[in-house]
Amino acid sequence: MHAMADQSQRLEPSPWDLAAAAFLTWRGGDRAALDELVRVMTPILWQVVRSYRLDADVAADTIQATWLAFVRSHESIADPQAVGKWLTTSARRLAARASARGSTDPVEDEVLHRQLPAQRSAESTAISNDENARLWRAVLTLDERCQRLLRVVAFEQRPDYERLADDLGMPVGSIGPTRGRCLAKLRRALEPEGVIS
Amino acid sequence: MSDDEQLFAELRTMWVERDPMPEGLDDLVIAALAAEDIDMEYELLFLVERDQQFAGARTTTSTSAQTALSSKLEFSNGTVTVLLRIAGGQVGTSRIDGWVTPAQTMTARVVVKTWVGETFEHEVGVQDGRFVLAEVPHGLVRIWLSPQSSRAKPLATPLFEI
């Protein structure tokens, strides 16, 4: 079972590998590979940017600005494997700036209002929706800093703690311990319901 | 997979489902990059606010052109603020009223990649910080503001949809 999981992981390339491959192909002169890079990375950038509670329009704008900056400065990316990280880091930087300008919204309310049943119909998604709802409620009990830190860490590839600390206004050495505390709080918030079910 | 990695994987699934990327954002980015001239120096304005209202009542016909959509977009670079009011004009076009503060003499150029794949360009003067683009065809729009006298870089909005 475990071996199978490992195998499927190996068979399914990570977005970081897909991004690196698309980036190399694009640099090799294939313009269409840039579209592929955009399709792989934009959903991830959305998650990173939204952790700053930017409203949807400002979040989309921040992502466009990230990509426009990328096509101008991609030559500074020496290692193709680092392209995903370059993009998430730049997006986070721009999001932090937009957030400091005050273009923020209480995202969770907006998201909660969107919780009308989606087009997904499979029974399995109904179950996963329940689990997601439980996880979502637990995340909402965390303070804003924990929510952002966990979301950024969840979606970035080996986040750079030094830059993350800077962007989150936290001392560098405290990111690791804070991450641990946030995860512990999340697990506690998940406990009561977990015991009942 | 460690317990933490497992939990992060569940969090990823949850966030993607709860707050997915809006449909078409990747297409907008692709269009913006396709139109980008990287040799051109300019300063990108950032979106401060977008306010959208359906003005007219919905008609029974399904053509969206009959549902007047008015929106207000505010862009800035921290120094210059550009306010755009976009209102339905002739069928298939919109009128864009623009205000630039602090007021300065510039030219405003609109570039539209229309839904049928044509490129529309039109340039007007900005007087006392004000400009009007009367009949802008619908599509993906970018507005360029070039200061007339100074050597300052032109300002450009990001690509947006009307």
Chai-1 contact restraints between the chains, C-beta under 6 A:
chainA,res_idxA,chainB,res_idxB,connection_type,confidence,min_distance_angstrom,max_distance_angstrom,comment,restraint_id
A,D35,B,I30,contact,1.0,0.0,6.0,A-B,restraint_1
A,V38,B,D26,contact,1.0,0.0,6.0,A-B,restraint_2
A,V38,B,V29,contact,1.0,0.0,6.0,A-B,restraint_3
A,V38,B,I30,contact,1.0,0.0,6.0,A-B,restraint_4
A,R39,B,D26,contact,1.0,0.0,6.0,A-B,restraint_5
A,T42,B,L25,contact,1.0,0.0,6.0,A-B,restraint_6
A,T42,B,D26,contact,1.0,0.0,6.0,A-B,restraint_7
A,T42,B,V29,contact,1.0,0.0,6.0,A-B,restraint_8
A,P43,B,M21,contact,1.0,0.0,6.0,A-B,restraint_9
A,W46,B,M21,contact,1.0,0.0,6.0,A-B,restraint_10
A,Q47,B,W15,contact,1.0,0.0,6.0,A-B,restraint_11
A,R50,B,D19,contact,1.0,0.0,6.0,A-B,restraint_12
A,D57,B,R50,contact,1.0,0.0,6.0,A-B,restraint_13
A,V58,B,L47,contact,1.0,0.0,6.0,A-B,restraint_14
A,A60,B,L25,contact,1.0,0.0,6.0,A-B,restraint_15
A,D61,B,L47,contact,1.0,0.0,6.0,A-B,restraint_16
A,D61,B,P158,contact,1.0,0.0,6.0,A-B,restraint_17
A,Q64,B,V29,contact,1.0,0.0,6.0,A-B,restraint_18
A,Q64,B,A32,contact,1.0,0.0,6.0,A-B,restraint_19
A,Q64,B,P158,contact,1.0,0.0,6.0,A-B,restraint_20
A,A65,B,L44,contact,1.0,0.0,6.0,A-B,restraint_21
A,W67,B,V29,contact,1.0,0.0,6.0,A-B,restraint_22
A,W67,B,L33,contact,1.0,0.0,6.0,A-B,restraint_23
A,V71,B,L33,contact,1.0,0.0,6.0,A-B,restraint_24
A,V71,B,E36,contact,1.0,0.0,6.0,A-B,restraint_25
A,V71,B,I38,contact,1.0,0.0,6.0,A-B,restraint_26
A,R72,B,I38,contact,1.0,0.0,6.0,A-B,restraint_27
A,V111,B,R18,contact,1.0,0.0,6.0,A-B,restraint_28
A,V111,B,D19,contact,1.0,0.0,6.0,A-B,restraint_29
A,N132,B,M14,contact,1.0,0.0,6.0,A-B,restraint_30
A,N132,B,E17,contact,1.0,0.0,6.0,A-B,restraint_31
A,L135,B,M14,contact,1.0,0.0,6.0,A-B,restraint_32
A,W136,B,M14,contact,1.0,0.0,6.0,A-B,restraint_33
A,W136,B,R18,contact,1.0,0.0,6.0,A-B,restraint_34
A,A154,B,F8,contact,1.0,0.0,6.0,A-B,restraint_35
A,A154,B,L11,contact,1.0,0.0,6.0,A-B,restraint_36
A,A154,B,R12,contact,1.0,0.0,6.0,A-B,restraint_37
